[in-house]
Amino acid sequence: MNIVLTGSISNVGKPLAQELVKKGHSVTVITSKAERIEAIESLGATAAVGSMFDADFLAATFTGADIVYLMETLDAAGDFFDKDVDFIGAISQIGENYKQAVLRAGVYQIVHLSSIGAHKKHGYGILEFHYNVETILGQLPRDVSIKFIRPVGFFTNLFGLIRTIKTKGAIISNYGGYKKEPWVAPADIAAVIAEEMENPFAGRTIRYVASDEVSPNEITHALGKAIGKPDLQWQVVPDEQLLNNWLSIGFNSQIAHGFVELQASQGSGVLYEDYYRHEPTLGKVKLDAFAKQFAAAYNAE
């Protein structure tokens, strides 16, 4: 099949492209940076350089595809320290561009990488943009089949803790403790997407993806052990303190408020209500395996 992937060779995109090429599919990877062409071609895929904000480019690239994989990230909208960026609005525009490109290109099979929390507009902070894009894509004609993939929090997001651990000597959040929550590895997401691309498409479907279920304290123990800091602590602070910390270092207000609300929903458990109504089989990558990756990144900085 001819498959077009958005998102370049990201944590999910790279293993997904590798798997699809291995299975004999013709794969085109969209990237915004020409310097990634060589890396994409080394995977056996074709690179298409352009922007997700360019609907004409997207439509031209999607034309002739049997399946298009759509994804969007906050990074595509701008820098977290740029106080003027409307991240929610910018990503909604990407969703609109996707919708128009799919219509113009005549694509009838879509896999969309969404997120846990996309089932509801409010209550999960910055995840609102996933709800918005799912809603926009849902406006496509009913003969366009869409598989919405909803992963939980990425293990790789924990790399963002490295700076705080090194400067503060602890993990700092507005929730913590012994309550388990689901996490996912990008490799397991890629495996699910590759599987879904080879399964029949019909209507609109939703599939959650997770790799392991662990508590904040278990994460702290595993990461601390891996980096040689067995006494590493996960410190819980009030929402307002965390928000003020992030604003004081220059975070965009929408980003700061959005992540505080998101993490509060993790702590209360409300983020996972729909997930547990459609609980998936867990993937292969567990916390201990990720902790080794974390240690490598920690020691490299």
Legacy VTK file of the C-alpha trace (Angstrom):
# vtk DataFile Version 3.0
C-alpha trace
ASCII
DATASET POLYDATA
POINTS 301 float
0.000 0.000 0.000
0.954 3.640 -0.404
1.070 5.182 3.061
1.785 8.808 3.982
2.994 9.625 7.492
2.885 13.065 9.073
5.073 13.865 12.070
8.475 13.197 10.507
10.698 10.585 12.198
9.583 11.294 15.731
9.537 8.856 18.653
6.537 7.143 17.046
7.154 8.020 13.403
10.575 6.416 13.087
9.683 2.913 14.349
6.380 3.125 12.460
8.135 3.941 9.176
10.639 1.141 9.768
7.886 -1.393 10.424
5.819 -0.380 7.407
8.811 -0.475 5.070
9.740 -3.877 6.478
6.244 -5.102 5.616
6.715 -3.977 2.015
4.628 -0.816 1.970
5.568 2.314 0.031
6.025 4.969 2.705
6.225 8.757 2.366
7.217 10.727 5.464
6.314 14.405 5.744
8.901 16.568 7.461
9.235 20.305 7.903
13.040 20.150 7.806
15.062 19.399 4.673
17.989 18.217 6.809
15.935 15.142 7.756
15.679 13.890 4.164
18.769 11.693 4.416
17.624 10.089 7.682
14.175 9.386 6.220
15.575 7.895 3.037
17.939 5.696 5.077
14.812 3.988 6.447
13.683 3.101 2.929
11.003 5.800 2.882
10.492 8.873 0.695
10.713 12.336 2.242
8.232 15.129 1.480
9.320 18.502 2.852
6.593 20.956 3.768
4.407 22.372 6.494
1.286 21.113 8.241
0.059 24.702 7.960
0.128 24.398 4.139
-3.101 22.690 3.044
-2.061 22.738 -0.635
1.170 20.876 0.146
-0.690 18.348 2.286
-3.335 17.708 -0.383
-0.684 17.172 -3.054
1.283 14.803 -0.804
-1.808 12.843 0.267
-2.954 12.307 -3.334
-2.623 8.650 -4.310
-2.272 7.396 -0.743
-4.182 4.334 0.422
-3.766 5.367 4.066
-2.746 8.641 5.673
-1.416 8.781 9.228
-2.202 12.091 10.912
-0.667 13.443 14.083
-0.023 16.805 15.675
2.104 17.968 18.587
2.404 21.124 20.636
5.919 21.607 19.286
4.477 22.164 15.818
2.662 25.259 17.066
5.639 27.046 18.561
8.063 27.453 21.452
6.710 26.813 24.968
8.454 30.036 26.066
6.799 32.185 23.403
4.090 33.986 25.346
2.206 35.058 22.222
1.465 31.609 20.772
-2.094 30.265 20.857
-1.231 26.562 20.893
-4.836 25.323 20.962
-5.799 27.555 18.034
-2.721 26.697 15.977
-3.252 22.958 16.303
-6.929 23.308 15.491
-5.780 24.977 12.269
-3.595 21.955 11.525
-6.685 19.794 12.011
-8.635 21.942 9.551
-5.784 21.661 7.042
-5.787 17.894 7.430
-9.536 17.777 6.811
-9.299 19.882 3.659
-6.298 17.935 2.354
-8.028 14.583 2.891
-11.104 15.813 1.014
-9.104 17.229 -1.895
-6.834 14.179 -2.163
-9.678 11.678 -2.050
-8.275 9.655 0.865
-10.712 7.227 2.482
-8.600 5.560 5.169
-7.058 7.550 8.033
-5.208 6.623 11.206
-5.098 9.553 13.621
-2.726 9.632 16.588
-4.825 11.352 19.228
-4.565 11.006 23.013
-6.214 9.935 26.190
-8.537 12.776 27.195
-9.723 13.384 23.641
-13.220 12.145 24.479
-14.058 15.365 26.334
-13.295 19.028 25.622
-12.818 20.343 29.145
-11.194 19.063 32.316
-7.880 17.761 31.000
-5.987 20.974 30.405
-3.786 21.176 27.348
-5.200 17.908 25.962
-8.129 19.958 24.676
-6.328 20.227 21.339
-6.719 16.480 20.794
-10.485 16.725 21.351
-10.615 19.600 18.880
-8.762 17.741 16.123
-10.803 14.560 16.610
-13.944 16.686 16.298
-12.670 18.378 13.126
-11.737 15.081 11.495
-15.091 13.678 12.557
-16.701 16.208 10.209
-15.326 14.336 7.188
-17.878 12.419 5.086
-18.949 9.112 6.612
-17.327 7.140 3.807
-13.950 8.264 5.153
-12.953 5.636 7.707
-10.927 6.868 10.675
-9.105 4.915 13.352
-8.482 7.166 16.361
-5.505 5.925 18.383
-5.456 7.243 21.951
-2.197 6.586 23.798
-1.770 7.449 27.451
1.176 9.517 28.744
4.431 8.767 26.935
7.317 7.361 28.979
9.521 9.641 26.866
7.782 12.692 28.367
9.694 11.834 31.541
12.886 13.027 29.836
11.544 16.480 30.670
12.283 15.720 34.343
16.039 15.546 33.804
16.670 19.263 34.239
14.601 19.436 37.439
16.308 16.380 38.910
19.721 17.884 38.188
18.894 21.347 39.490
16.425 20.596 42.289
17.448 17.047 43.199
13.847 15.837 42.979
10.827 15.321 40.746
8.295 18.082 41.431
4.618 17.839 40.502
1.134 18.661 41.775
0.265 14.986 42.245
2.089 11.834 43.303
1.913 8.835 45.604
1.182 5.154 45.177
-1.823 5.238 42.843
-0.985 3.483 39.594
-1.630 5.096 36.227
-0.964 3.908 32.653
2.102 4.909 30.634
3.119 4.001 27.107
6.298 3.580 25.072
6.413 4.998 21.519
7.494 1.593 20.169
4.256 0.046 21.444
2.219 2.850 19.856
3.982 2.291 16.518
3.258 -1.439 16.712
-0.458 -0.797 17.288
-0.660 1.689 14.413
1.124 -0.688 12.024
-1.292 -3.445 13.052
-4.327 -1.232 12.544
-3.141 -0.185 9.087
-3.252 -3.804 7.960
-6.631 -4.515 9.548
-9.874 -3.640 7.706
-11.170 -0.067 7.976
-14.861 0.528 8.666
-16.449 3.667 10.048
-14.923 5.397 13.063
-13.124 3.391 15.749
-11.170 4.227 18.914
-8.302 2.254 20.430
-6.389 3.123 23.580
-2.708 2.167 23.889
-0.648 1.587 27.049
2.509 -0.308 27.992
2.590 -0.429 31.796
0.689 0.767 34.862
2.884 2.239 37.594
2.643 4.832 40.343
4.658 8.052 40.678
6.587 6.474 43.548
7.413 3.429 41.422
8.627 5.735 38.662
10.808 7.626 41.141
12.315 4.396 42.478
13.050 3.007 39.002
14.530 6.227 37.622
16.493 6.955 40.788
18.003 3.487 40.784
18.902 3.760 37.093
20.710 7.105 37.477
22.479 6.239 40.704
20.214 8.319 42.948
18.318 5.701 44.982
16.992 8.366 47.373
15.350 10.392 44.584
12.020 11.823 45.767
8.779 12.775 44.008
7.701 15.988 45.732
4.069 17.089 45.595
3.352 20.821 45.622
0.044 22.756 45.361
-1.316 23.582 41.898
-0.704 27.296 42.427
2.941 26.785 43.406
3.644 24.618 40.362
1.889 27.120 38.105
3.874 30.030 39.533
7.105 28.064 39.148
6.449 27.524 35.457
5.291 31.066 34.807
8.354 32.430 36.609
10.708 30.665 34.190
8.836 32.125 31.230
6.387 29.423 30.160
3.575 30.451 27.851
0.505 30.957 30.080
-1.686 28.572 28.068
0.975 25.863 28.343
1.553 26.404 32.073
-2.144 26.431 32.995
-2.829 23.549 30.614
-0.210 21.235 32.095
-1.151 22.036 35.689
-4.777 21.126 34.951
-3.686 18.008 33.054
-1.530 16.767 35.917
-4.274 17.507 38.418
-6.598 15.280 36.383
-3.952 12.546 36.491
-3.778 12.802 40.258
-7.543 12.682 40.731
-7.870 9.844 38.238
-10.584 11.542 36.164
-8.284 11.549 33.124
-8.473 7.770 33.014
-12.214 7.205 33.339
-12.817 6.541 29.637
-9.553 4.607 29.331
-10.692 2.105 31.947
-14.018 1.706 30.168
-12.032 0.588 27.100
-8.918 -0.799 28.767
-6.408 -2.221 26.255
-4.004 -5.120 26.534
-0.710 -3.696 27.739
2.245 -3.526 25.348
5.741 -4.933 25.667
7.825 -2.054 27.049
7.799 -1.821 30.840
9.090 0.815 33.256
12.372 -0.969 33.999
13.264 -1.032 30.294
12.461 2.650 29.918
14.503 3.502 33.019
17.615 2.337 31.158
16.806 4.737 28.311
16.227 7.492 30.849
19.603 6.853 32.481
21.361 7.051 29.115
19.714 10.411 28.368
20.374 11.670 31.901
24.057 10.816 31.723
24.392 12.325 28.259
23.352 15.811 29.453
LINES 1 302
301 0 1 2 3 4 5 6 7 8 9 10 11 12 13 14 15 16 17 18 19 20 21 22 23 24 25 26 27 28 29 30 31 32 33 34 35 36 37 38 39 40 41 42 43 44 45 46 47 48 49 50 51 52 53 54 55 56 57 58 59 60 61 62 63 64 65 66 67 68 69 70 71 72 73 74 75 76 77 78 79 80 81 82 83 84 85 86 87 88 89 90 91 92 93 94 95 96 97 98 99 100 101 102 103 104 105 106 107 108 109 110 111 112 113 114 115 116 117 118 119 120 121 122 123 124 125 126 127 128 129 130 131 132 133 134 135 136 137 138 139 140 141 142 143 144 145 146 147 148 149 150 151 152 153 154 155 156 157 158 159 160 161 162 163 164 165 166 167 168 169 170 171 172 173 174 175 176 177 178 179 180 181 182 183 184 185 186 187 188 189 190 191 192 193 194 195 196 197 198 199 200 201 202 203 204 205 206 207 208 209 210 211 212 213 214 215 216 217 218 219 220 221 222 223 224 225 226 227 228 229 230 231 232 233 234 235 236 237 238 239 240 241 242 243 244 245 246 247 248 249 250 251 252 253 254 255 256 257 258 259 260 261 262 263 264 265 266 267 268 269 270 271 272 273 274 275 276 277 278 279 280 281 282 283 284 285 286 287 288 289 290 291 292 293 294 295 296 297 298 299 300
